[in-house]
Amino acid sequence: MSEVLRLAGALTMSTVGARVAAGHAKAAAGELTVDLSAVSEADSAALALLFDWMRAAREGGHTLSVTGVSAELRTLAALYGVDELLPAKN
């Protein structure tokens, strides 16, 4: 069973630092679903955070999925050419 990590508020350069360690530990420990449906704002730091957690999950032999990805974050991922790497579920 996958643990769900629900994020809320801004997920930006100024806020992701406080979230890195907790999500990294959860991703390394087991299957993780990150719910972004309550995120009000996101920038490239949000993508970097998700990819860091994906790496931690993969190194631990687990998977990470993401739900609630906004159209804006999907567009940003496409702009950077990493949209196909984002493990987003609808």
C-alpha positions as CSV (number, residue, x, y, z in Angstrom):
1,M,0.0,0.0,0.0
2,S,1.3,3.4,-1.0
3,E,1.6,6.2,1.6
4,V,0.1,9.5,0.5
5,L,2.0,12.7,1.1
6,R,-0.3,15.7,0.6
7,L,1.3,19.0,-0.1
8,A,-0.4,22.3,0.2
9,G,0.4,26.0,-0.4
10,A,3.3,27.2,-2.4
11,L,5.9,24.8,-3.7
12,T,8.5,27.3,-4.9
13,M,12.2,28.0,-4.5
14,S,11.5,29.7,-1.2
15,T,9.5,26.9,0.3
16,V,10.8,23.5,-1.0
17,G,13.9,23.5,1.3
18,A,11.7,22.8,4.3
19,R,10.1,19.8,2.6
20,V,13.1,18.0,1.0
21,A,14.1,15.7,3.9
22,A,10.7,14.5,5.0
23,G,9.6,13.5,1.4
24,H,13.0,12.1,0.7
25,A,12.8,9.8,3.7
26,K,9.2,8.7,2.9
27,A,10.2,7.9,-0.7
28,A,13.2,5.9,0.3
29,A,11.2,3.9,2.9
30,G,8.3,2.7,0.6
31,E,5.8,3.3,-2.1
32,L,4.8,6.9,-2.1
33,T,2.0,8.9,-3.8
34,V,2.5,12.7,-3.7
35,D,-0.8,14.6,-3.9
36,L,-0.3,18.1,-5.3
37,S,-4.0,19.0,-5.5
38,A,-3.8,21.6,-2.8
39,V,-0.6,23.3,-4.1
40,S,-1.4,26.9,-4.9
41,E,1.8,27.8,-6.7
42,A,4.7,25.9,-8.1
43,D,7.9,26.7,-10.0
44,S,10.9,24.7,-11.3
45,A,11.9,24.0,-7.7
46,A,8.8,21.8,-7.4
47,L,10.0,19.7,-10.3
48,A,13.4,19.4,-8.8
49,L,11.9,18.3,-5.5
50,L,9.8,15.7,-7.2
51,F,12.7,14.3,-9.2
52,D,14.8,14.2,-6.0
53,W,12.1,12.1,-4.3
54,M,11.8,9.9,-7.4
55,R,15.5,9.2,-7.2
56,A,15.3,8.3,-3.5
57,A,12.3,6.0,-4.2
58,R,14.2,4.3,-7.1
59,E,17.3,3.8,-5.0
60,G,15.2,2.2,-2.3
61,G,13.6,-0.1,-4.8
62,H,10.2,1.7,-4.6
63,T,8.1,3.8,-6.9
64,L,6.7,7.3,-6.5
65,S,3.6,8.6,-8.2
66,V,2.2,12.1,-8.3
67,T,-1.5,13.1,-8.4
68,G,-3.2,16.5,-8.6
69,V,-0.6,18.0,-11.0
70,S,-1.8,21.4,-12.1
71,A,-1.9,22.4,-15.8
72,E,0.7,25.1,-15.0
73,L,3.2,22.6,-13.5
74,R,2.6,20.2,-16.5
75,T,3.3,23.1,-18.9
76,L,6.5,24.0,-17.0
77,A,7.6,20.4,-17.1
78,A,7.0,20.3,-20.9
79,L,8.9,23.6,-21.3
80,Y,11.9,22.0,-19.6
81,G,11.5,18.8,-21.6
82,V,10.9,16.6,-18.5
83,D,7.1,16.1,-18.8
84,E,7.5,12.4,-19.8
85,L,9.7,11.8,-16.7
86,L,7.0,13.1,-14.3
87,P,5.2,10.1,-12.8
88,A,1.8,11.8,-12.8
89,K,-1.5,10.1,-12.5
90,N,-4.8,11.8,-13.4
